[in-house]
Amino acid sequence: MTGCATFAPSVPEGYTGPQAVLEDSAKVHGSSKADFFVVEQINGADVDNSLNETFRRNKGRGLAMTPYFISRPLVADQPLKVAVKGRTHYAAPIQALTRTVYQVKGVVEFSPKANTRYVVRGQLGENYSVVWIEEAESGQPVGQKVEVNGSAKLGVLEK
């Protein structure tokens, strides 16, 4: 999943201007399953995220998984294109072959405000899935929500 991947910094090296923070999130369904809502890219550049970090840190733990969360600084007061994804993740890869995996992804465009914290949120389900970015304090969405009406189930075997 992330073996040799290289990730860009979320702000340019040496940048000293105004910043905001963008955090990933997850809805945990038990000790071996969670729906993650993460950032994949900022302005087209791949960035590390909580799904990758959780995968790396839980290798070899069998059916047990502890989610690990990443937050990253953002350049504030400038328009950004943020690729976001919501995806079901299981502790053991074999579980993803025998259970339902939902995924929704797309790009959210917004201009983060300086000294403001944002969170990627979402919901995954059989008939509707959505991922968005919201201002953490107010809970108000920023930019457009990325929605799938109908099933966002990936092509895996069913139980």
HELIX and SHEET records of a PDB file:
HELIX    1   1 SER A   50  ASN A   58  1                                   9    
HELIX    2   2 PRO A   93  THR A   98  1                                   6    
SHEET    1   A 5 SER A  71  VAL A  75  0                                        
SHEET    2   A 5 GLN A  19  GLU A  23 -1                                        
SHEET    3   A 5 ARG A 117  GLN A 123  1                                        
SHEET    4   A 5 TYR A 128  GLU A 135 -1                                        
SHEET    5   A 5 PRO A 141  ASN A 149 -1                                        
SHEET    1   B 3 SER A  25  VAL A  28  0                                        
SHEET    2   B 3 LYS A  33  ILE A  42 -1                                        
SHEET    3   B 3 ALA A  45  ASP A  46 -1                                        
SHEET    1   C 4 SER A  25  VAL A  28  0                                        
SHEET    2   C 4 LYS A  33  ILE A  42 -1                                        
SHEET    3   C 4 LEU A  80  TYR A  90 -1                                        
SHEET    4   C 4 GLN A 103  PHE A 110 -1                                        
END                                                                             
